[in-house]
Amino acid sequence: MESLETRLRILAREIQSGSCVLALGPGASIDSSEPQEVPLSVKLAHKLAMELPPTSRDSEIGDLNCDDLRHVAQVVCDLENDPQLLQDRVCEFYQGFSIKTTDFHTKIASLPFKLCITTTPDDFLYNAFVNAGKSPARGFYHFRKSRAQSLPEPTADRPLVYHLYGYPDEPDSLVITENDLIDFLVNVVRGEPRLPGLITSRLTPEDSSCLFVDLGFKNWYLRVLLRSLGLTGKKKKSVALEEPEFFSQSKQHQTTVYFSASSPIQFRPDSLSDFVSRLQAAYQELVAKRSRPAAVEPAADAPLVFLSYASEDREFVDQLGEKLKSEGTRVWEDHDNLRAGDDWRYQLMHVINKKADYVVVVQTPAMTGRIKGVYYEEIRAALECQRQMKSGVRFVIAVRTGSVAVLPELHHLHSIAVDTDEGVKALARSIFEDWGARRQVDRPAAVPVP
């Protein structure tokens, strides 16, 4: 299973490249002044419920879910029969938070997101971008009417915050009640009014991804909405942070199965603060790595090393490859050297049989714990090449992490532990000792001068 650290590193790269869209749900906007960190939507729902006449709350309404804003708002709207009054009260509520933000939004604003979709009308994210020294732009969808919108092309320094469920500048654009939500969904699906082309062009590409934060995947209508927005059927994996209750629900697996089938989404129960802190660290590590001076390229006649590994260990093997390069070897890496359209199986076998000077098998729990993998075919091909070589010449070199049990096919070889820099240096020495011996053998004998 993919580790969180691996996913964070991949997510950091996608954020830096601008291919990751941030999507914030109501659970991300909390009132930090409350001891229990209550989401603003829940706080507003409680406020509206308490303002109902006691007789309505107790007798006419029945079981009122005071945590569900759309449900409470629908009841209020039906009783008062005045949608504009409700809209004004909602705008007044959010006005009280107009200059505020949260620690979570402050941390997320430090990352170079370009497009941010939010389903709440608060300015927490916008304010956080401003506090971070950026110049954000704002846009919003009006589900009741078409509007001329001129949205700027978003950049890391000028991110776009787009309010999908409306914004208080036009109170009737807000999706507040259950009826509003149904009308909103119908209009988004029909494309009347249409979402701005700039938004859809960023959401629909197959090679884009999303970071969903407390969007509320337990709600059935998200399947309709995400499909309509083009956020399903992606090639890249997205991440969805959801509240612990989502994972404890008996039927939450239906949601994960649905989205796993239509779009690769990794659902995580991590706290917002912890996740974004670790994402910040992964991004800073990426920036630091790319800002380091370029390593000296190995010599053209340096030995070429082919690394055979399990796909789960790609991050570790990438690091191993970089360390080997710094020791002076050349490294053949499949994700750098294979091109789109290549017959990858043929290419791998061709490299092992015709190009590689050494095949290093990276044995890890992920590799030795599986009974099937392409690396088994690579190992068999490499051992066959070894058998065709002169006795004493190294070709297949076994390495391992920690005390992992070695593969039966490689029991006859000494395995070098490469968990540490000293282990990698020992591997490089083994390669160059053999490489030097090979070159002595290959060197033409001196012709005596008569």
N, C-alpha and C positions, 0 to 999 in steps of 0.2 A: 504494500500500500504506500502511496506517495506521502512523504512526510510533510509537515507544515512548513518546515524550513525550505524545502525544495519548492513548494507552491509559492511561498513568499518571494523567493528569488525570481521565479518566473513572472510573478505578478509585478514585481518592481521593474523588470525589463519592459513589460508591456505598458506600464504607466509611463516610463521614460520615452518610449517610442510613440506614445499618443494613441495606441490602439485599444486602451482600456477605458471604458466609460464608468463613471461613478453613479450609482443609483441609490438614493437615500429614501428610506421609508419613514413612517411616523415614529417608529421606535428609536430612531437616531436623534430626534429632537426632544430633549428632556429639559425639565425645569430643575436646574442644578441647585436651586435654593431649597428644594424639597428634600427631606432626609431620605426618602425612598426613590429619588430620581424618577419622578413620574413623567411620562411622555406628555407633551403639551396637548396632544389630541385627547388623552384620557383626562387631563386636568380640565379641559374645556367641556368634555362630556359631563363630568361631575358638576361643573358650574351650571350648565344648562339644565341638568336634571334637578338640581336644588332650587332653581328658579321657577320650576313648575308649581302650580298650585298644589297644596298638600292633598286635596281631594282627588286631583288628577293622578298624582303619583300613587296614591294608595288604592284607589278603586277603579278608575277608568282605564288605566294603562295596563295593569296586570304586572307581569314579570318584566320589568325594565332593566336592560343591561346597561348599567351606568358607565361601563368602561368602553362601550362602543359608540364613538362619536356619531357615525352616520345613523345608527339606530335611534339614539336620543334626539338628534337633530330632526329626524323624520317625524318623530312623535311631537316635538315642539312645533314644527311647521304645520302639521295636520291640525293641532289644537288651536294655534293662533291664526292659521290661514293667511299668513303675511310673510312670504319668502324674503322680501327686502328687509324687514325688521330683523330676521334671523341673520341675514348676510351682514348687516351693520354690526350686530352684536359679535359676530365672529371676527370681523375686521378690528373692532375695538379691542377684543381680547388679544389678538396678535400684535396690535400696536404697542401693548405693554412690554413686548419683548423685542422691539424694533432695533435696539442698539446692542443687544446681547449676543453672546455666542457661548460655546461650551468648550471644554478641554478636548473632547473628541474632535469637534469641528476644527479647532486650532491645529491639532496634529495632522488631520487629513488635508488641511489647506496648505501644509508645508510641502506636500507632494505635487508633482507637476501634472495633475489632472487637467485636461483641456475642456472636456464636456462633462457637466454634472447635472443629472436629472434628479429632481426632488419632488416628492409627492405631498409636501407640506408647504403652507404659505409663509413660513417664518423666514427670517433673514440670517439665521445662524451661520450658514456656510458662506454667504455673501460677505458678512461682516468679518469672518475669519480670514477670507482671502484679502480683504482690505488691510486687516491687521498684519498680514504676512507681507505687506508691501506690494501686492499685486493690484491689477486694475481690472476687476471682474466686470462682466456685462450680465444683464439679466433679461430673460424672456419668459413668456408664459403662454399656455394654450388656453383658448376660450372655446369651450365646448358648445356654446350656444350660437356663435356667429363667427363668420370669417373676418380676419383682421389682417391689415397690411403690416408685416413685420420685417424689419431690416436688421437681421442678426449678424454681428461681426464674426469673422472666422476665428474660432477660439484658438488660443495658444497657451503655453504653460504660464506665461506672464499675464495674459489676458483671458482667463478662463470664462466660460459661459455657464451660468447657473440658470437652468430652465425648469420652471415650475409647471409640471405636467397637469396638476389639478387646479390651475388658476392662481391668481395673485390678487391681493387686496386693492391694487390700483383700479381694478374693475371688479367690484364685489360680485356681480352676477356671473363672473367667470369661475367662481369657487365651486368645487365639487364638495358639497357639505352633507346633503341628505342621501338616503338610500335611492330615492328617485333620481337625484342628480347623478349618482354613480351609474345607474342603469342607462340614463341618457348619454352620459359621457362615453361609456363603452360602446353603445350603438353608433355614436357619431365617429369615434375613432376607427371602428371596424369599417364603416361606410366611407370614411375619408371625407366627411362633410361636417365641419370644415376640415381641411387637410392640415396635417402637421407641417411645419416649415421644412423645406427640402434640405436645409443644412442639418436639421436634427435627424431626419430619416437616413440621410447619407452617412451619418456617423454610427447609426444603430444597426443598420442592416448588413454590412460586410461580413462575410463568413469568417474572415481572419481577425475579427475584433472580439473582445471579451468584455465582461462586466464585473464590477465588484458591487454586489447587492448588499445593502446594510439594513437589516430589520425591515425588509419590504413587506413582510407578512405573507409568506408563501402558503400558509395554511388556508388562505382565502381562495376560493374557487375561481374568482374572476381574474386572478393574476394569470391563469393559463390563457384566457382570452386576450388579455391586454398584451402580454409579452409576445404572443404569437402575432398579434396585429402590428406590433412595433418592430417585428423582424428580429426579436431577441432570442429566438429558438433556432435550432438547426446549425449552431455554430461549430466550427472545427476546433476552436480553442476552448479550453476549459475556463469557466467563470467560477467565482466564489460567492457564496451567499451566507452571510452571517445572520443567524436567526436566534430568537430568544429561547432559553432552555425549555419552555413549555412546548415549543414546536416539536422537540425531539422526544418528549414524554407522551405525546398524544398517540393513542392506539392506532390511528389511521394516518399518521404523518408519513408512513412508508409509501402510501399511495401517491403522495405529492413527490417524494424523492424519486420513485420509480418513473412517474410521468416525465419529469424534467430530465432525468438521466437518459431516458429513451429519446426525447426530442431535442435535447441540448445538454452537453456535458456540464453540469453544475455540481460543484463540490459544496455540500451543506456543512456548515461548521457552527458549533455552539459557543465559540470563544467570546469572551467579553469584548466589547468595542474598544475599550481603552487598551487592553493587553494586545489585541490583534493589531491595532493601528500603530502601537509603539514598536512592535516587532516588524511591521511593514516598513516603518521609518528606518529602522536599523538596517534592514535588507537593502533599502534604496541607497542609504548612505554608504554602505559597503560597496554597492555597485558603482556609485559615483567615484569613490576612492580608488577602486580597482581600475577604472577607465582613465583616471587622471594620472596614474603612475606612468613613468617613462616607459616607452615600448621596449620590450626585452630584445636583446640581440638575437637575430635569427641564427639558427644553427647553420653550419657550413653545408654547402651543396653536396659534399661527399660524406656527410655524417650518416651514420646508420639510421635506417628508417624503421621505426617501431610501430607495429600494428597492435592495438589494444583490443582484446576480446573481453566483453563484460556483459552483465545483465542490464537491461534497460533501466531498472530501478536505481542503478548506481551511476547514472550518467553524470550527475553533478560531481561526485567524488572522482570519477575517472577523468573528467575535464580538468580538475585541479591536478591530478596526477600527471596528465599529459603536459600541462604548463610547467610543472616542476622538472619533468624530463627534458623539455625544451631548454630550460634554463641550465641544465647540466650538459647540453650540447648535442642531444639527439634530435632527429626529426621524428615527428609523430603523425601517423595517418589516422584521421578522425572521420568517422562515417558522416556525421552531420555537417562537416565542413567540406568534405570532398565528394560526396554524392550529390548529383544534380537531379532536378526534377525530370522524370522520364527515364532515368537510369534503371536498368535491371539490377537492383541492388544486390540480389543473391549472387549473380554472375560477377558483379564488380568486387564483392567481398572475397570470393574465391580467387579471382584474378589477382587481387592485391596480395593475398597470402601466398599464392603459388609463384607469382612472377615479380613482385615488387618489394615486398617486405624483407628486411634483413633479419628481423626478430619478431616473434609473436609473443606478447606478454599477456597471459591469462590472469585476469584480476578476480580472484576467488573471494567471494563475500557470502554472508548468509543468504542473500537474495539469489546468488548464482547456485550455490550448492543445495539450496532448499527446493529447487524446481526440477522436475523430471523432463521438462521440455523447454527448449530454447535454441535460438539460432546459433548461440555460442558453442553448443555441442558440435554442430556441423563445422564451425570454424576450428575447434580443437582437433577434430578428426583430420581435417585437411592439413593443419599445421603439423601434427604428429607424422602424417604420411610424408610430408616434405622433410621432416627431421630424419626419418628412416632412409631417405635417399642421399643424405649427406655423409660426409666423411666422419668416422668415429672421432669423438672429442670436440666436434664443432657444436656450439650451442645455436639453437634456433627457437625452440619453445622454452620460454622462461615462465615458471609458475610463481605468482606472488599472491599474497593473502592479506586480509585485514584481521588483526587480532589472532585469536586461537581457533579460527573457523576450521572445520574439518575439510581437508583437501579432497578434490574430486578423485575417484578411483582411477580415472584415466591418467592422472598426473602423480600417482603415488611414488613412482620411480624417480621423480624430480625433487630436488630441494626447493622448498617454497620460501621466498623472502617476504617478511612482513613489511608493508609499506604504509603503516599508520603514521609514521613519523618522518621528518625530513631526513633523519639518519638512514632510515630504511630505503627511502627513495635514492639517496646517494649510493647506498650499497647496490641497489639495482643498476644504477648508471655505471658504477665501477665494473660490475659483472658484464654488462654489455660491451663496454669499451675494452676490457681485457680480452674478450673473445674477438672483438673487432680488430684489435691490433694484431692478434695471432693470425687471423684470416689474411690480413694484408701482407704479413710476412710471407705466408705460404703463396699468395697470389703474385708476389713480386718476382719478376723474371730473374733468373740466375745470371750473375755477371759473367760475361764472356771473356776469358783470359786473353790478354794482348800477347800476340806472338813475339 
